Amino acid sequence: MKKVLKVLLIIAITILLTAAFYGYHVYRAISLDKDDSLADSLAFSKTALSIFTSSVEWDKAIQCKPMPRSLNSGPFEPGDYLQTGSVADVYYGTHDEFGKQDGYELGARYAKDSLKGEERSKWGAGIITAEYRKEDSCYYTSKLIEVDDVDSIIITKIANIPSNETRRYIGKRQNGMVTECINCRLNNGICDDTISVERIELNPATGKIAKMFSKTRETYFEGVDLWVQDEFIPETQLYDNLGRLVEASFDGKKFRYEHSTNDTANLDVKIYDESGTKLGFYKRNLEKDGSRKTVLYGNNFEENKITSYYQDEKIVKEESSHIKFYDSKHSRIRLFNSAGDEVLDSSFYESSFLPGIRNDANSFIARKSYDENGKLTATEEYEEAYERLLPFIFFPLKSVARGKVRSYELEYDAGSISSITFQNDDVNFALRRGLPALSKRIVFSKGKLEDINECREPYDLKKILKPRSPQKN
């Protein structure tokens, strides 16, 4: 009888402890989700962390140029690969009535050349990159004019589809570094509507950054589309004599970064708001022989860890993990060849509401190939879905679907890129990520475009986006 009571007591204690353990985590998960003050704390801590990680990663020089219209833009934008004096034609896949691809249709043309004649007299010595987006028998035009010299850089973007406006980016240099950039709308040659201003000040003794100031009305809405709002969002960053961020203010909120070491290679930072509440932390440790670097940062809601391995001062592997408490776990491994080029990017994701509970697992793998000259020749991307018999960590994962979702092939001629072919194998995957549903091919050639018939009628979004009729190439 006593043995039975002992067994029952042990079972009861185990059940109570388990219930208390999961009860605490359920309560905390619900609190994080519903408590408005905690939601604000999450927003503040994410902002404070993002500001500091950006200050560590950027090269302390302003990038004075247009932002991409969408964060979902593909990795191979034609304008980024055009050489001066060359043209790129972009063909999009067409399909038949059953949805099967049956050919290609010319959708856009790009051209890059030096400014000449009247354009050089008007803008100065520089480069012009033009995009012509096809609509039936005419093209809607967008042009990027870059005039760059020792002391300044001026970029003018004209009739940027779909906004049909002219922007100007005016940058100033100090010791070869861009230290100021003004982004404005240009009307009749005058900047009469400022969108953003960004400036950095250098320490005259050390040459390191001392202060950064910016204000902008331009922001990504839900991380996808670029919007211009009515009010400016201001930001100020202050740095110490070692070039480390020590204080920041963003949209009226102040953050303080307390360093525990004077070592610029190794960092140990605690992040506070203006009331002294701890918002997060950032730690970076570099091995003395330079073979490994570990970065750990986070807050009460999530944590990130990145470990980079080096050989002969070149990165060979990077392991990272992102834990979002009561939500998900994300791990990633990247491998690099002897030249430091990425050859594999493998990530794994699973939702994790409570400790030991797992659900909705999937992985994403990207492989890259290079030729004997180190030029990228192909990428292949795969996605795999998994399931468990029951949603607990001790039940093994089972693969339920695996397939190639998209690929890129790059060809070269005499060392210069001649074509990029994008093939999408999973329409649903493409649509979820804002990618083309069918294939796309970019063909590069030397020369310049002549007699482009530009559209004269006002821009019509519905007309531009109407389905194209199937047409074989």
URCOR-V610197 format. One line per field, one symbol per residue. ss: DSSP state (@ for helix, = for strand, . for the rest). phi: phi as a letter, one per 30 degrees, with the letter a starting at -180 (. if undefined). A space follows every 10 residues. Layout:
BEGIN
ss = ???
phi = ???
END
This chain:
BEGIN
ss = .@@@@@@@@@ @@@@@@@@@@ @@@@@@@@@@ @@@@.@@@@@ @@@@@@@@@@ @@@@@@@... .........= .......@@@ @....===== =====..... ========== ====..@@@@ @@@...==== =====..=== ========.. .=======.. ......==== ====..==== =======..= ========== ==......== ========== =...====== =========. ....====== ..=======. ......==== ===....=== ======.... .=======.. .========= =..======= ====..==== ======.... .========= ==....=.== ========== .....===== =======... .=.....=== ========== ===..===== ====..@@@@ @@.......= ======.... ...=...... @@@@...... ...
phi = .ddddddddd dddddddddd dddddddddd dddcdddddd dddddddddd dddddddddi bdcdaddddb dceddbdedd cdcdibbbcc ccdcbddcic dblbbdcabb bbaddbhddd ddcjdabbcc cbcdbhcbbd cbbccccbbd cabbcccchd dcdhbccbcc cccbhicdca bccbdcbhic dcbdcabbbb ccdddciddc abbabbccad dhibcdbccd cdcdbbbcbd dcicdbabbb hiccbbcccc bcdddcbbbc cbcddjddcl bbbbbcdedi dabbbbalad cabbbbcccb bhicdcabcb bbcceibabb babbcbdddi ddcbbbbbba dbdbeicbah dabbbbcbbb ddciddcabb bbbbcbbceb dbddcddbdc abadcaabbc cbbhicdcab ccbccbdddd ddcicedcdb bcccadjbdb hddddcdedb edddcdedde add
END
